Amino acid sequence: MYARASRLADRLCRAIELICNAILAIMTTVIAVLIVSRNMLGFSFAWSEELTRFLLVWLSMLGAAVLLRRDDHIRLNLLQSRLGPKAQLVLSAVLRVLVLGFLVILVQQSWTASLARQVTHAPALGISLFWPYLAIPVAAAIMVFVTLVNLWGDLLALSGRRPLPADGAA
């Protein structure tokens, strides 16, 4: 069961990476067009900066979910590096539970904030601000899922039903 959930999390993250690559390509194109139109034609599109800002929010939030799955976020490991492999896993599991608690609150609160922004529209694009705000609860929900999978892996390793990672990190 864990293997299936882990594969699903990995596939989801690969799909998110493709989405992030597409977002980055769109942002790059829009900014390039903005620079050319501003410097060569003397005008700029009012919507270009707003669109890239909204896309950056989505890119950042979705990218954070992928990094969480891979355990690639920046961290201080002064304590962790001094512990043995089992103690590192215990610490990792405790930290994942704390992160999970934060993410559950973030999903609920950001969903409420997104719904509250439905009636407000972006000045240049004219879209509801619900859509840019939606990046936070969507990404946080994905982060809840990948954190649960990572925590499950830690607990399996602690119980001996999964090998300990070679470097002691989960």
Residue, then its C-alpha position, 0 to 999 in steps of 0.5 A: m500500500y505504501a509503495r502505491a501511495s509513494r508511486l502516486a506521489d512521485r507521478l503527481c510531482r512529475a506532472i506538477e513539474l511539467i505544469c511548472n515548466a509550462i508556467l515558466a515558459i509562459m512567464t518567460t514569453v510574456i516578459a520577453v514580449l513585454i520587454v520588446s513592446r516597451n523598448m521597441l514599440g513604446f507601449s506595454f500590455a497592461w495585463s502582462e505584469e499582473l499575469t506573470r505575478f499570478l503565475l509566479v504564485w502558482l509556480s512557487m506554491l506548486g514547486a514547494a510541493v515538489l520540494l517537500r516530497r523530495d525533502d529538498h527544502i532549505r533546512l538547518n541540520l546541525l542537530q540532525s547531522r549529530l544523530g544516528p540514523k534511527a534518531q534522525l528518522v524520529l526527528s524527521a517524523v516529529l517535524r513532519v507531524l508539525v508540518l502536517g499540522f501547519l498544512v492542514i490549517l493552511v488548507q482550511q484558512s487559504w480556502t476561506a481566503s480564496l472564497a472571500r476573494q471571488v467577488t474581487h477582480a484583478p484590474a488588468l486581467g479582469i479575472s476573479l482573484f479567486w484563481p490566483y489565491l487558489a494556488i495556496p489551498v491547492a498546493a497545500a493540499i498536495m503538500v498534505f498528501v506528500t507529507l503523509v506519504n513521507l511520514w508513512g515511509d519514515l514510520l515504516a523505516l522506524s518499524g523495520r518494514r522498510p530499509l533505513p536510508a543510506d545517509g540516515a535522512a528520510 
